[in-house]
Amino acid sequence: MTRTIDTRATFSYIGSVLKYLSAAMLVPLLVGAIYGEDAWVFAASMAIGVAAGVALERLDPDPDLGPREGLAVVSLAWLAAAALGAIPYVLAGYGTASALGHPVNALFESTSGFTTTGATALAEISFDRHSHAVLMWRQLTQWLGGMGIIVLMIAILPELAVNGAQLMRSEAPGPELQKLTPRIAETARALWVIYVAFTGVLVAVLYALHLLGLAPNMGLYNAIAHGFSTLPTGGFSPEADSIAAFSPVVQWTFVPFMVVAGVNFALFWYVLRDEATELFENTEFRVYVGAVALLSAVLAVTLFRGGAPATELGGVTAGVTENALRQGVFQIASLLNSTGFATANFAQWETHTKFLLLLAMFVGGSAGSTGGGIKVIRWLILFKTLRRELYTTANPDVVRPVRLGGEVVDEEVIRGILVFTLLYFLVFAFSAVFIELDTTRVGEPLTGVEALAASLATIGNIGPGLGPLGPFGTYEMLPDTTKLLMVVLMWLGRLEIVPVLAVFISAVDDR
């Protein structure tokens, strides 16, 4: 007889996550105190989060976490974090014209933040209605979610480290968890140290450009805010025009950091140990960088040859060739690994150019990165498996394993990748149909391509879609039912579907 999920132990662990995650609100609280805006919002939200966390912890003072509870903790902790993150939006927006005062919009924005999706319910005029504190919280949710909420908790909380490997395996993006050190808590800390270091370097570079006069509107606030949303491949910006609000020098500066964010962070750990060959010999890394370079070149040439209206290429004074190259490189670096920043309104580009961007969205970052999507390593193994099946069909007596980087890929890993990819496309397709039907129902219809892009943008944790949901658009106009579906899609996409569905199937079987 199978053991049922211990709900008391599960919610006790979730309580710990909520309690300590609430402490992150000290950052926007400090910002609010500095600017004299909304400090009370975060003091109240933090009190609510700590109280809820302590209450849940008391359900089971000494919880025992099994495999089922591990899946449940990871799955439900992300929903709990999104609910916690929505509280400041509701409090700050209550009684104002802010879209985030509506609970569904607040939950949408918070989920988009923690899952590093970057889709927003804010319209362009809404940015000025929100305080520096609220907008910084919006950025910080992406940074917290980028490397993983559970990974962070394992790194700082000894009680969670006991079951850390199981929790990280459920949360980590990609087919399997790469353990870097004997202790899983040390692995979690190593990943977060690398993550913090890259964030700090980007903030320093952006602010240095401001001090040198190369980025007039990239003050310290904006530098920190964009540092919080670049390394997690998040895409939120306090500026309504995203990165188009900044100079070409700033736009070029973001590119290498977005590319880095899509690389398996474990590879940087090897570089720090003077084992740089692990990085350059890694098959997934080489294919990822090659895909960025190839698609960037194709897009740049397409733009140079008229793949976008001149008014939608960024509106800067640089030469046409440099402009097309910058737009091509930036948009591919941003969309391929799901960052979602924009330097131009690509929703207005020519149809064939937009289909190239959709192709890039399907690729995804590397396993072990903060990027979303299907992931490069899965595509590699899928194509190698397809080739193997075609070969063995013609040569049925031959046993031919799938190899990646000279090593045989376990058949269980291949099966898991096939299951994930099938589920990904099924959820993506059915959601696109629902989105089109639901928006038509309320008189705000999206075209078929726009509905497909919206579904892909949310399950792939990418952010911007096409049409009114483009990089300078908003998801606010969608019906609440569609936005709630997208909350689920963002959640499923961040946890890569299987852990969430496994929890629900286990719960149903226990009945």
C-alpha positions in Angstrom: 0.0 0.0 0.0 1.4 3.4 -1.0 1.9 6.1 1.7 -0.4 9.1 1.4 1.0 12.6 1.4 1.6 14.0 4.9 -0.2 17.3 4.5 0.8 18.6 8.0 4.5 18.1 7.2 4.1 19.6 3.8 2.4 22.8 5.0 4.9 23.0 7.9 7.8 23.2 5.3 5.8 25.7 3.2 5.3 27.8 6.4 9.1 28.0 6.8 9.5 29.1 3.2 6.9 31.9 3.7 8.3 33.1 7.0 11.8 33.5 5.7 10.7 34.8 2.3 8.8 37.6 4.0 12.2 38.9 5.2 13.0 39.8 1.6 10.4 42.6 1.9 12.9 44.5 4.0 14.5 45.6 0.7 11.4 47.4 -0.7 10.6 48.6 2.8 14.0 50.3 2.9 13.4 51.8 -0.5 10.0 53.0 0.6 11.6 54.7 3.7 14.2 56.4 1.5 11.7 57.7 -1.0 8.9 58.3 1.5 6.6 56.0 -0.4 4.6 52.9 0.7 6.9 51.7 3.5 3.8 50.8 5.5 2.7 48.5 2.7 5.7 46.3 3.1 5.7 46.4 6.9 2.1 45.2 6.8 2.8 42.6 4.1 5.8 41.3 6.0 3.8 40.9 9.2 1.1 39.0 7.3 3.7 36.7 5.7 5.6 35.9 9.0 2.3 35.3 10.8 1.0 32.9 8.1 4.4 31.2 8.0 4.6 30.7 11.8 1.0 29.4 11.9 1.8 26.8 9.2 5.0 25.8 10.9 3.2 24.8 14.0 1.1 22.2 12.2 4.1 19.9 12.5 7.1 21.0 14.6 9.2 18.1 13.4 8.1 17.3 9.9 9.3 14.2 8.1 9.7 14.7 4.3 9.3 11.8 1.9 9.4 11.8 -1.9 5.7 12.8 -2.2 6.0 15.5 0.3 9.1 16.8 -1.4 7.1 17.2 -4.7 4.2 18.8 -2.9 6.4 21.3 -1.0 8.1 22.5 -4.2 4.9 22.7 -6.1 2.8 24.5 -3.5 5.6 26.7 -2.1 5.8 28.5 -5.5 2.0 29.2 -5.3 2.3 30.3 -1.7 5.2 32.7 -2.7 3.1 34.1 -5.5 0.2 34.7 -3.1 2.5 36.4 -0.6 4.1 38.5 -3.3 0.7 39.7 -4.4 -0.2 41.2 -1.0 1.9 44.5 -1.4 0.4 45.1 -4.9 -3.2 44.8 -3.5 -2.4 47.0 -0.5 -0.6 49.7 -2.5 -3.2 49.6 -5.3 -6.3 49.6 -3.2 -8.5 52.6 -3.8 -6.3 53.8 -6.7 -6.4 53.6 -10.5 -3.7 50.9 -10.4 -4.5 47.7 -12.2 -2.5 45.8 -9.5 -5.1 46.7 -6.9 -7.3 44.0 -8.5 -6.5 40.7 -6.8 -6.3 38.7 -10.0 -3.9 41.2 -11.6 -1.8 41.3 -8.4 -1.6 37.5 -8.4 -0.7 37.5 -12.1 2.1 40.1 -11.6 3.5 38.3 -8.6 3.4 34.9 -10.3 5.1 36.4 -13.4 7.7 37.9 -11.1 8.6 34.8 -9.1 8.5 32.5 -12.1 10.7 35.1 -14.0 8.2 35.3 -16.8 8.1 39.0 -17.2 4.5 39.3 -18.5 2.8 42.3 -16.9 -0.7 43.6 -16.1 0.7 47.1 -16.0 -0.1 49.5 -18.8 2.4 52.1 -19.9 0.6 54.9 -17.9 0.5 52.7 -14.8 4.2 52.7 -14.1 4.0 56.3 -12.9 1.3 55.4 -10.5 3.5 53.1 -8.5 6.1 53.9 -5.9 9.8 53.1 -6.1 9.2 50.6 -3.4 6.5 48.6 -5.3 8.5 48.6 -8.5 11.6 47.4 -6.7 9.6 44.6 -5.1 8.4 43.7 -8.6 12.1 43.4 -9.6 13.2 41.6 -6.5 10.6 38.8 -6.9 12.3 37.9 -10.2 15.7 37.8 -8.6 14.4 35.6 -5.8 12.7 33.2 -8.2 15.6 33.1 -10.7 17.9 30.6 -9.0 15.0 29.1 -7.2 13.2 29.8 -3.9 13.8 26.3 -2.6 17.5 26.4 -3.6 17.8 29.7 -1.6 16.1 28.2 1.4 18.3 25.1 1.3 21.4 27.4 1.2 20.4 29.3 4.3 18.2 26.9 6.4 19.9 23.8 7.9 16.5 22.1 8.6 15.7 22.2 4.9 19.1 21.0 3.9 18.4 17.5 5.3 16.0 16.8 2.4 17.7 19.3 0.1 18.7 17.0 -2.7 15.1 15.8 -3.2 13.7 19.3 -3.1 16.3 20.7 -5.5 15.8 17.8 -7.9 12.1 18.8 -8.1 12.8 22.5 -8.6 15.9 22.5 -10.7 15.4 23.3 -14.4 16.5 20.5 -16.8 16.4 16.7 -16.9 18.6 16.1 -13.9 20.3 17.8 -10.9 24.1 18.3 -11.1 25.5 17.9 -7.6 28.7 20.0 -7.3 29.7 19.2 -3.7 29.3 16.4 -1.2 26.7 18.4 0.7 23.7 19.6 -1.2 23.5 22.8 1.0 27.0 23.6 -0.2 25.9 23.1 -3.8 23.0 25.5 -3.2 25.2 28.1 -1.6 27.8 27.8 -4.5 25.1 28.4 -7.1 23.7 31.4 -5.2 27.2 32.9 -4.7 27.8 32.8 -8.5 24.4 34.2 -9.1 24.9 37.1 -6.6 28.4 37.8 -8.1 27.1 38.1 -11.7 24.3 40.4 -10.4 26.7 42.6 -8.6 29.0 42.9 -11.6 26.1 43.9 -13.8 24.9 46.5 -11.3 28.4 48.0 -11.0 28.9 48.1 -14.8 25.5 49.8 -15.4 26.1 52.4 -12.7 29.6 53.0 -14.0 28.2 53.8 -17.4 25.9 56.3 -15.7 28.8 58.0 -13.9 30.7 58.2 -17.2 27.8 60.0 -18.9 27.0 57.1 -21.2 23.7 56.2 -19.5 22.0 59.4 -18.3 18.9 57.6 -16.9 20.7 54.5 -15.5 21.0 55.8 -11.9 21.7 53.6 -9.0 18.0 52.7 -8.5 17.7 51.6 -12.2 21.0 49.8 -12.1 20.0 47.7 -9.1 16.5 47.1 -10.5 17.8 45.8 -13.8 20.4 43.7 -12.1 17.6 42.0 -10.2 15.8 41.1 -13.4 18.6 40.3 -15.9 20.4 37.3 -14.3 17.2 35.5 -13.5 16.1 36.0 -17.2 13.1 37.9 -15.8 12.5 40.9 -18.1 10.7 43.2 -15.7 11.8 46.9 -15.8 10.7 50.0 -13.9 10.7 51.7 -17.3 7.6 51.3 -19.5 9.8 51.2 -22.6 11.9 48.4 -21.1 15.6 48.6 -22.3 14.5 50.8 -25.3 14.5 53.6 -22.6 18.3 53.5 -22.5 21.2 54.3 -24.8 22.7 51.8 -27.4 25.7 51.4 -25.1 23.5 50.2 -22.3 21.6 47.9 -24.6 24.9 46.2 -25.8 25.9 45.9 -22.1 22.9 43.8 -21.3 23.6 41.2 -24.1 26.5 39.3 -22.5 24.8 39.1 -19.2 21.6 37.8 -20.8 23.6 35.1 -22.6 25.4 34.2 -19.3 22.0 33.8 -17.6 21.1 31.1 -20.1 24.2 29.0 -19.3 24.3 26.2 -16.8 25.6 27.9 -13.6 27.4 24.7 -12.6 29.8 25.3 -15.4 30.9 28.6 -13.8 31.7 26.7 -10.6 34.1 24.6 -12.6 35.7 27.7 -14.1 36.3 29.0 -10.6 38.1 25.8 -9.8 40.4 26.3 -12.7 38.6 23.7 -14.8 37.5 26.0 -17.6 37.7 23.1 -20.1 34.4 21.8 -18.5 32.7 24.9 -19.9 34.2 24.9 -23.4 33.9 21.2 -23.9 30.3 21.1 -22.7 28.1 20.1 -25.7 25.0 22.0 -24.5 27.1 25.2 -23.9 28.5 25.1 -27.4 25.1 24.5 -29.0 23.5 27.2 -26.9 26.1 29.8 -27.9 26.0 28.6 -31.5 22.2 29.0 -31.6 22.4 32.5 -30.2 25.0 33.5 -32.7 23.2 31.9 -35.7 19.7 33.2 -34.9 21.2 36.7 -34.1 22.9 36.8 -37.5 19.8 35.7 -39.3 17.6 38.2 -37.5 20.1 41.0 -38.1 20.2 40.4 -41.8 16.4 40.1 -41.9 16.0 43.5 -40.2 18.7 45.1 -42.4 16.8 43.9 -45.5 13.5 45.4 -44.3 12.1 42.9 -41.8 10.7 45.7 -39.6 9.2 49.1 -40.2 11.9 51.8 -39.7 9.9 53.3 -36.9 10.0 50.1 -35.0 13.7 49.5 -35.0 14.4 51.3 -31.8 14.3 55.0 -32.8 18.0 55.7 -32.1 20.5 57.8 -34.1 23.0 55.0 -34.7 23.7 53.8 -38.2 21.3 51.4 -39.9 23.7 48.5 -39.9 24.6 48.9 -36.2 21.0 49.3 -35.4 19.9 46.2 -37.2 22.8 44.2 -35.7 22.0 45.4 -32.2 18.3 44.7 -32.5 19.0 41.3 -33.9 21.5 40.3 -31.3 19.5 41.8 -28.4 16.2 40.3 -29.2 17.6 36.8 -29.8 19.7 36.9 -26.6 16.6 38.1 -24.7 13.9 35.7 -26.2 15.9 32.5 -26.7 16.6 32.0 -23.0 13.3 33.7 -21.9 14.6 37.0 -20.5 12.0 39.1 -22.3 13.6 42.5 -22.3 13.0 44.5 -25.5 14.7 47.4 -27.3 12.0 47.7 -30.0 8.4 46.8 -30.5 8.9 43.5 -32.4 5.1 43.0 -32.2 5.0 45.4 -35.2 7.7 43.7 -37.2 7.0 41.8 -40.4 5.3 38.4 -40.2 8.3 36.3 -41.2 10.5 38.2 -38.7 8.0 37.4 -35.9 8.0 33.7 -36.8 11.8 33.7 -36.4 11.3 35.2 -32.9 8.8 32.5 -32.1 11.3 29.9 -33.2 13.8 31.4 -30.8 11.3 31.2 -27.9 10.9 27.5 -28.4 14.6 26.8 -27.8 15.1 27.9 -24.2 18.2 28.2 -22.1 20.5 25.5 -20.7 19.6 23.1 -18.0 20.8 24.5 -14.7 20.4 28.1 -15.9 17.8 30.6 -14.9 16.3 30.4 -18.5 12.9 29.0 -19.3 11.6 27.0 -22.2 12.2 23.4 -23.2 16.0 23.7 -22.8 18.8 23.1 -25.2 19.9 19.8 -23.7 16.4 18.3 -24.2 16.4 19.3 -27.9 19.8 17.7 -28.3 18.7 14.4 -26.8 15.4 14.5 -28.7 17.2 14.9 -32.0 19.7 12.2 -31.1 16.9 9.9 -30.1 15.1 10.5 -33.3 18.2 9.8 -35.3 18.7 6.6 -33.2 15.2 5.4 -33.9 15.5 6.0 -37.6 18.8 4.1 -37.7 17.6 1.1 -35.7 14.4 1.0 -37.9 16.7 0.4 -40.9 19.1 -1.8 -38.9 16.9 -3.7 -36.4 19.7 -6.0 -35.2 21.8 -3.0 -34.0 21.8 -1.8 -30.4 22.7 1.9 -30.5 22.6 4.0 -27.3 22.1 7.7 -27.3 25.3 9.6 -26.5 25.9 13.1 -25.4 29.4 14.5 -24.9 30.8 11.0 -25.2 28.6 9.6 -22.4 25.6 7.3 -22.8 22.3 8.9 -21.9 20.2 6.7 -19.6 17.0 5.4 -21.1 15.1 6.6 -18.1 16.3 10.2 -18.8 15.3 9.9 -22.4 11.8 8.7 -21.4 11.5 11.6 -19.0 12.4 14.1 -21.7 9.9 12.5 -24.1 7.1 12.7 -21.5 8.0 16.4 -20.6 8.1 17.5 -24.2 4.8 15.8 -25.1 3.1 17.4 -22.0 4.7 20.8 -22.9 3.2 20.8 -26.4 -0.1 19.5 -25.3 -0.5 22.1 -22.5 0.7 24.8 -24.9 -1.7 23.9 -27.7 -4.8 23.4 -25.5 -4.1 26.7 -23.7 -3.7 28.6 -26.9 -7.2 27.4 -28.0 -8.7 28.4 -24.6 -7.1 31.8 -24.8 -8.4 32.5 -28.3 -11.9 31.3 -27.3 -12.0 33.2 -24.0 -10.8 36.5 -25.4 -13.3 36.2 -28.2 -16.1 35.6 -25.6 -15.4 39.0 -23.9 -15.0 40.9 -27.2 -11.2 41.3 -27.0 -10.2 38.6 -29.5 -6.7 37.7 -30.2 -5.7 36.2 -33.5 -4.6 32.6 -33.7 -0.9 33.5 -33.9 -1.3 36.0 -31.0 -3.0 33.3 -28.8 -0.2 30.8 -29.6 2.4 33.4 -28.7 0.6 34.2 -25.5 0.5 30.6 -24.5 4.1 30.1 -25.4 5.1 33.3 -23.6 3.6 32.1 -20.3 4.4 28.4 -20.2 7.9 29.2 -21.5 8.3 31.9 -18.9 9.2 34.3 -21.6 6.9 37.3 -21.0 6.2 39.4 -24.1 3.9 37.9 -26.8 2.6 39.4 -30.0 -0.1 42.0 -30.9 -1.5 43.8 -27.8 0.6 41.5 -25.6 3.9 42.6 -27.2 6.9 43.9 -25.4 5.4 47.4 -24.8 1.9 46.0 -24.3 0.0 44.7 -21.3 -1.9 41.6 -20.3 -4.4 43.7 -18.2 -7.1 43.7 -21.0 -7.4 39.9 -20.9 -10.4 38.4 -19.1 -9.7 37.2 -15.5 -10.3 33.5 -16.6 -7.4 33.8 -19.1 -5.1 35.5 -16.6 -5.8 32.8 -14.1 -5.0 30.1 -16.7 -1.8 32.0 -17.4 -0.9 32.0 -13.7 -1.2 28.2 -13.9 0.9 28.1 -17.1 3.7 30.2 -15.6 3.7 28.0 -12.5 3.8 24.8 -14.6 6.5 26.3 -16.9 8.8 27.2 -14.0 8.5 23.8 -12.4 8.6 22.0 -15.8 5.1 20.5 -15.5 5.9 17.0 -14.3 6.4 17.6 -10.5 3.1 19.5 -10.4 1.1 16.9 -12.3 2.8 14.1 -10.2 1.5 15.7 -7.0 -2.1 16.0 -8.3 -2.0 12.4 -9.6 -0.8 11.2 -6.2 -3.5 13.1 -4.4 -6.2 11.7 -6.7 -4.8 8.1 -6.3 -4.8 8.5 -2.5 -8.6 9.1 -2.5 
